[in-house]
Amino acid sequence: MKKLLAALFIASTAVIIAQPKGKDPKMAATLSPGYYCNLKGDTIKGEIQSNPTNGEPELYRGFNFKPKGNGKLVAISNKKAKCYGFDGRHFTLIPFDADFVYIEYLSKGRLNFMEYKYAGSVAGQPGIESIFFIQDTKADEASKELRELKQISTKFYKKDVKPYMKDQIATWDNLDKFTFRKEALINAINEFNTYYPSSSSAGKNDVEIEKVGDQPKEETE
């Protein structure tokens, strides 16, 4: 009996080793009402896949779009769209890391707070990393450099955002000095923006890629 069990174990092990590694089964696309703006500035409405095949970071490189009607789901690259959105999330295109990528608005108003996600490592394991950006759309002439989109450090974030929040220093002062918490900073910037309601008009504060770098060349079919 023991010999039979051993033989079965060896046989089953051999089968497992001999099997080629297959790809994980693809999940069905989840579509949400959305839009994108092409490089000419036209807005195209339809549906966007909210569960990209290769995970969340894929949304920062491109997206899958289904036009209204009976259109098929097609991939839209960063050479075809300068911004897009779905489910209350809005992304805009910027030149970054020798390429063009999408960054997501976390807060929008006088201060824009934005995030870029990419596949990296967390505690030595594969994971999703983030880079954060800030911009003061209404900075005065003396501080006009704050109008440019700037990357901030998560280690020294409070120091980095102080020039942007100096007009509401009490809001800035409530931030934790040592620990970066994304939601806490979003809440603080949202509070800051409530003091400047005219700055939150839709469309006025989109990061214009012409101002931060050359436009990508549009793909031809």
Residue, then its C-alpha position, 0 to 999 in steps of 0.5 A: m500500500k505504501k509503495l502504491l501511494a508513493a508511486l501515485f505521489i511521484a506520478s502526480t508530482a511529475v504531471i504538475i511539473a510538466q504542466p506549462k504555466g498558464k496565464d491567469p483567467k481574464m476577468a470580465a471588463t467592468l464598464s463605467p460611464g466616462y469620457y475622454c478628450n482627444l488632442k484636438g480638445d473634442t470630448i468623446k463620451g462612452e464607457i471606460q473599463s474600470n478594472p484594467t487587466n494589468g491592475e490599477p497602474e494601467l490607468y495611468r498609462g492608458f485606458n480601454f474605452k467603448p463608444k456609445g452605441n454598439g462600439k467595441l472596447v478599444a485601447i486608448s493610449n496617451k497619444k490619443a487622449k489628453c484627459y479622461g474620467f469615470d466614476g468621479r475620477h479625473f485624469t490628465l496627461i503630463p510629460f513625466d519620466a521621459d514619456f507621457v503619463y496620466i495623473e489623477y486629481l485627488s483635489k481640484g481648486r486653487l490647489n490641485f493635488m494629484e497622484y501617479k501610480y506605478a508598479g513597484s515594490v512595497a516592503g520588498q514585495p511587488g506592490i503599487e507605489s505613488i508619486f504626488f504632485i501639487q500646484d497653486t493655480k492662483a499663485d501671485e506674481a511673487s510666487k509664480e513658480l508655484r503655478e507649475l506642477k511640482q512633485i512632493s516628497t512623502k517624507f518631507y511633505k509638510k515642508d514641501v506643501k507649506p508654500y502652497m498653503k501659507d495663506q491658510i496656515a492654520t490648515w497647514d499646521n494641523l497636518d502631522k509633521f512626521t507621517f504622510r497620510k494621503e487622506a489627511l492631506i486631501n482633506a486639508i487641501n479640500e479645506f484650503n480650497t473652500y476659501y477660494p470657491s471661484s477657483s474650483s470651476a470645472g475645466k479652469n484648472d486642468v493641467e495643460i500639457e502645453k505648459v509643462g512639456d511638448q504634446p505627444k504626437e497623435e497616433t494614426e490609425 
